[in-house]
Amino acid sequence: MDKTNETIAAIATPPGAGGIAVVRLSGSQSKNIVAKLFRSLVEPDLWKPRTAYFGRIFDPDSKGDIDEVLVTWFKAPKSFTAEDIIEISSHGGVYVTSRILQLVLHHGARLAEPGEFTKRAFLNGRLDLSQAEAVSDLINACSEKSLQIALSQLRGNLSQSVNEIYQELVEVLSQVETAIDFPEEGLEFEVRKQLIDKVQKVGDKLDSLIRSFDQGKIFREGARIALTGKPNVGKSSLLNTLLKEDRAIVTSIPGTTRDSLEERIRIKDIHACITDTAGFRSNPDAIEQEGINRAREVLENADLVLAVFDGSNSLDDNDELVMKEVGTLPKITLINKSDLESGLDQTQFPEAFSKSTILKVSAKDQSGIEELFDEIYKKVVSDKAVAGESNIIVRERHRDQLRRAFESLKIVCDTLGNNLSEEFIAVDINSALDCLGTIIGKTFQEDLLHQIFNDFCIGK
């Protein structure tokens, strides 16, 4: 059964007590349904679009009033879903909004599925698929950067870039298909060289978008930062200092931290997930060894490592173990306990550490902490991202489809260069076009739509 013809309804505001709550309907019967439940000085036939009307929602069966409300009608196609939409703004509260929703459902609406309002906006051509996904990213934005990226995508900036690439490939494909239709002519050598150049330029654009994902994921989900070092160098104290609260247990006993402790912090306009790991040391007991194993997993998945060393003592075998574990990972070298007399010789650091950023900090008196925040931001946010110079993709789905398109174009270039049949070229160009079309919704499968919109809240 085609559900898109049904009128849907849901509570569009978070549950709980509040100043107002909104019950939203979308579909051709929205106005007729609400007209049965709404008493106002203005008859529904006289309503003007985008105008709020004051009145009362009542139960036609009991004739009893439910609440005083404002009703606003958004006439198709000039609405979010491109269908008739009614929004009932009532007093906030679990019971009153539930009663209004039940009345609406009883009189002909169906409860909306997760993300169904936005899904209808896509299906009705109001948004393309990447813009629809941006709605979810906008709602879940956790920083200024993630907010701006979501807004940019919602405005269609990513769609425009992908569409431009799509059209460039369509032009290439048309030349190839002409050669297929007129095999006696085929693609001349010079034409093949020109097409290789065009396809390579398109590939460069795809590669730029693909490379932006690492940065985009940080903006969307937050940077993953690992605190590591040998036992008793002050990792937990540093975590508490960064969080500005006593979150980790701190004692003078080495090995107090035996498991990874994860917390979120805000650094300027991004979020970061910082993990305090168990200390690395030789000959650990069984529990410590498990903590060390988990610390290794954290390091492998980190965007940045904060390698902590005790500035009041010289480097020892456990410090060397830490440096071996961290290796060439992106890092900031922290010499902690700078409030004490120095006992660490920095010339002992291997090249991978001596050439990294080295900061002296003190968890005790908080010296160097602001510089640390600045340096973390520089490490995880690129200069181009700060300047807003390029489109940034934030979803793995987009990255994976762009990669597939890029690989198809590499094959196209090889096929063109080796003077192989135009039919082979067309197949791979069409494969790339399908991948790009999946990003913006030119081509899609119902399973993909279900997967995307099922992550939305009901009411959006």
N, C-alpha and C positions, 0 to 999 in steps of 0.2 A: 504494500500500500504506500502511496506517495504521501509522506508526512509533510511535505513542503506546502501543501495547500491548507493545512490545518492552522488554526490560530493558537499560538502558544502563549504561556504566561509563566512568570516566576517573580520571586522577590529579588530585586536588583541591588539591595543594600545588605551590609553584613547583619547577621542575626544579633539580637540583644536590644537593650533599651537605648534610645537615642532621641535626638530632637525630631528627626523625620525618618520615614522609611518609604521606599518606592516599590510598588508592584507594577511590573511592565508587561504589556501585551503586544504581540505583533501578529498581524494577519488580517485578512479581509473582513473578519467578523469582530475585530477589536472594538470598534465604535458601537456596534449593535449590542454586544455583550455588556459593555459598561453602561450604556443607556438604560438597561433594565435595572441597574443597581444604584444609579446616581440621581439625586434630587438637587436641582439647581434652578436659579431664576432664568437661566438661558437654556432653551431647548437644544438637544444635540444637533438638530437640523440647522441651527443657526451658529454653531461653533465655527470659529476661525482657526486655521492651523497655527500652531506654535503660540497659542494663547492659553493661559491657565484660567480655569473656571472653578470658583469656590462653591462647595455644596456638601452634601452628606451621602455617604455610602450606607445603604440600608439593605436588610434581608427581605426580599419580596414575599417570602413565606410567612415570617413572623411579623412583618411590617416594622420591626424594630431597627433603630439606627445603630450603626457600627462605629462610625467616626466621622468627624468633619475633615474634609480632604480638599486638595487641589487636583483637578484633572486637566491634563494637557494632551492635545491631539496633534500628532505629526502625520500629515497626509502623504501617502505614497505619490511619487517615488522619492520625495524630499525628506527622507528619514534615514536612520542608521541602517536599517535592513532593506530599505527601498520598498517596504510594505507600510500599510497603515500601522502606526504605533500609538498606543495610549499609555501614559504614565500616570498612576494614581499615587500622589504624595500624601501619606497619612502621618499621624503621630507615630514616632518610633516605639517599638515594643514587640515582643514575640507574639503575644496573643492577638493583638489587633491586626497586625499584618497577615498572620496566619488565617484569621477569619475572612479578611478581604480576598486573599488568594483562593481560599476554598469556595467562596461565592463565585468568583470568576471561573473557576474550574467547573463548578456545578452547572453554570449557565452556558457552557459550550467551548471553553478553552481547554487546551491540553497542557500539562506541566512540561515546561521546556527541558530539553536535555542539556547537559553541560556544554556551554559554548554555542548553543543553537542560534542565538541571536546573531552572533558574529558569523556563524556558518551561513546563515541566510543572507547576510550582507555580501559574502563572497559569492554564493550561488546566484544572487541577483545582480552581480556585476558592480556592486557598490565599492568593493575592495578586491584587490587581487590576493593571492594566497599569502604572499610575504607580508602584505599590509595587515591581513587578518592575524597572522602570528604576532605582529608588532603590538596588537591590542593587548595580548597576554603579557608581552614583555613590558609594556607600559604599566600595567597593573602591578606587576611583580618587581618593578625597578627598585633597586636598593641603594642607588647612588645617583649623583647628578649626571655622571657619564652614561650610565645605563639608561637613564631617563632620556637624555638627548639622543642617544642612538635609536631608542625605540620611537621617539617622535620623528626622527629623520626617516626611519623605515616606514612609519605610518603615513608620512607625507608622500611616499612613493620614490624616495631617492634610490633605494636599492633596486626597486622594480624598474626604474628608468635605466639604470646601468645594465641590468640583465637584459632588458628589452632591446637596448642598443646593440649589445653583443649578439642577441638572437637575430636581429635584422641583418647584421653584417654577415652572419652565417647563411641566412636565407639567400642573400645576394650571391654568395659563393656557390650555394647549392643550385641556384637557377642556371649559372654558367655550366655547371657540371651536367645538369639534366638536359640542357640544350645539346651538349656533346653526345649524350646518350641517345637523344632523339634523332640526331644526325650523325651517325657513326662514321660516315665517309669523311667527315671533317675532323672530329675528335678534338682533343685539347692539344694545341700546338705547344712546343717547348717553351716559348716565351710566355705564353698564357699560364702554363703550369708554374713557372717561376713567380709570376705575379700573384697567383693564388696561394702559393706557399708563403709569400710575404704577408698577404692578408691574413691567412690562418695563423701565422706566428704572432702577429700583432694582437689578434683576438686571444690567443693563448696567453700572451703577456698580461692582458687585462684579467683573464681568469686567474692567473697565478697571483696577481696582486690581491684579488679578493680572497683567495684561499689563504694566503699568508696573513691576512688580517684577522683570521679566526682566533689565533692564539691570544691576540690582544682583546678581541671582542668577547671571548669567553671570560677573561678576567673582569671586564666591565659588567658582564651579565651575572656571573656567579661569584665574583670576588677572587682576589689573588690567593693562591695557596702558599703559605709561608711556613717553613719548618725551622724550629729552634733546635739546634743540635750541639753536642759537645760531650766531653767526658763528665762523669759524676762530680757534683759539687763545684761547678764553675759559675753557678748562678743563673742557670737557664730559667728556673721557676720564678726566681726573684725578678728577672727581666720580664717574664710574661706578666706578672702582677703589676709591674711598673707600666708596661705598655697598655694594660687593661685599666689601670688606675683603680684596681680593686684586688683584694687578697683572694684570688681564685685558685692558685696552685699552693699545695702544702710546701712550706720551706723549712728545712732543718739543716743542721750542720752535719748530719749523717749522710755520707755518700750513698747514692742509689735510692734516695727517697722516692724519686719519680720512676715507677716501674712500668707505666703504661703511657700511652699518648693521650694528652689532654688538649682538646680542640676548643677554641673560642673565636668569636668574630669581633673584629675591631674596625673602626673607620679611620682611614688615612686620607685626609683631604676629601676629594670627591669620589673615592672608591671604597669598597669594602674589602676586607682581607680576612681569610680564615687562617689563624695562626695556631700551630700545633707544637706544644712542648713535648719533646720525646724523651724516652729513657736514655740515660748516659751510656756512651760506648766505653767499655773497658775490657781488658783481658781477663780471662778466667771468671766469667760471671756465673752466678748460681742459676738454677733452672728457671726461676721466675724472671730474673734479670735478662736471661737469654731470650725469653719470649718477648720481653719489652724491646730488646735490641732488634729482634726480627721485625717487630711492628715499626720501629723507628726507620728501618731500611725502606719499608714500603712507603712511609711518609716522604722520605727523601726522594724516592723515585718519582713520586707524583707532584712534587713541589714545583712551583714557578720560581721560587727564590728560597735559598737556604741562608739562615743566620747562624754562622759557625762561631760558637762562643768559646773563648779561651780565658783562663785565669791570668790576669795581668800581673798578679803579685807573685807568681811562681814561674819558673822556667818550664819549657815544653818537655813532656815526658812521653813514655811509650803509649799511654792512652790518648794523648793529643795526636800522636802520629797515626793511631788507629782512626781517629775522627777524620783527619785530613785524607786518609786513604779512602774512607767511606764517601766523603763529600766529593773528592776528586775535582773534576772540571765542571761540576754543576754550577749554575748561576748562583752567586753567593755574595754576601757581605761578611767580612771577617770582623768579629767584635772582640776587642780586648776589654773584658769586664774587670770590675774592681779597681777602676782608675783612681778611686779615692785612697787606695793603699799605695805603699811604696812599690815602684815597679821592679819586677824580677824577671820579666820576659824579654828575651832578645829577639826582635822582629826579623833579624837576618837569618834566623833558623827556619823561617817559613819557606816551604818549597815554592817554586815559581807560580803554581796555580793559585796560591794564596797571597804571595807577596805582590802579585800584579792585580789582585782583586782590590776592591775598596776596603780599607782598613779604618775602623773607627774605634776610638777609646770611649768607653761608656762606664757608668756606674749605676747599678740598680739601686744602690743605697741612697746616694744623694741626687740621682736622676740627671747627672751631667751627661751630655751627649745624646740624650733621648730625642730632642727635637731634630737634631742633625740626622739621627737614625731614621725618623719618620720621613724626612726629606729624601734621604738616600733610597729608602724602600720605594717611594713613589717614582723616583727617577728610574729605578731598575725595572719596574713592572709596567710603566706607562711610557710608550714610545713618544718621541718628539712629534711625529706626524699625527698621532692621536691627540696630543695636546693642542696642536694647531688646527685640528679638525680638517686635515687636508684630504682625507680619503674616506670612501665608504668602508664600513667595518661590518663584517658578518659575525653574528653571535650564536648561531644555531648549527649544531653538528649536521643536521639534515641538509642545510645549504652547503656547508663545506664538502660533504660527501658527494652531492650532486655536481658541484663545480669540479671536484677532482675527477669524477667520471667523465665529464665533458672535456676536461683538459687532456685526459689520456686518449680519448677518441680523436682529438685534434692532432695529437702527436702521431697517431697512426695515419691520419689524413696526409700530413706532411710527408711521411715516409712513402705512402702510396703514390702521391704526386711526384716525388723525387725519383722514384723507381720506374716511372712511366707505366704504372699498372692500370688496369681497366677503370673507367669512370664509374662503373657500377659499384666497385669496392669503395671508392671515394664517397659516393652518395650514401652508402649504408652507414659509414662512420660519422658523416656530417649529421645525418638524421638522428643517430644515437646521441650526439652532443646536443642537438636541438631538443630532444625528448628530456634530457637531464635539466636543461635550462627551463623548459616549459613546466617541469615539475616544481621548480622553485616558486614561480609566479602564478601557477595554476592554469597555464594553457593546456597542460595535460595532467591528469590526476586519476587516482583510483579511490573508490569509496573507503577502502580500508585506511588509506593515508589520511583522508579527512577525519575519519573517526579517531585516529590516533592523535591528530593535532588538536581537535576541538574537545576531545575528552579531558584534556588537561585544564580546560577553562573551568571557571566556577559557573554554577547554574545562575542564570540571570544576566550573563554577559554574552 
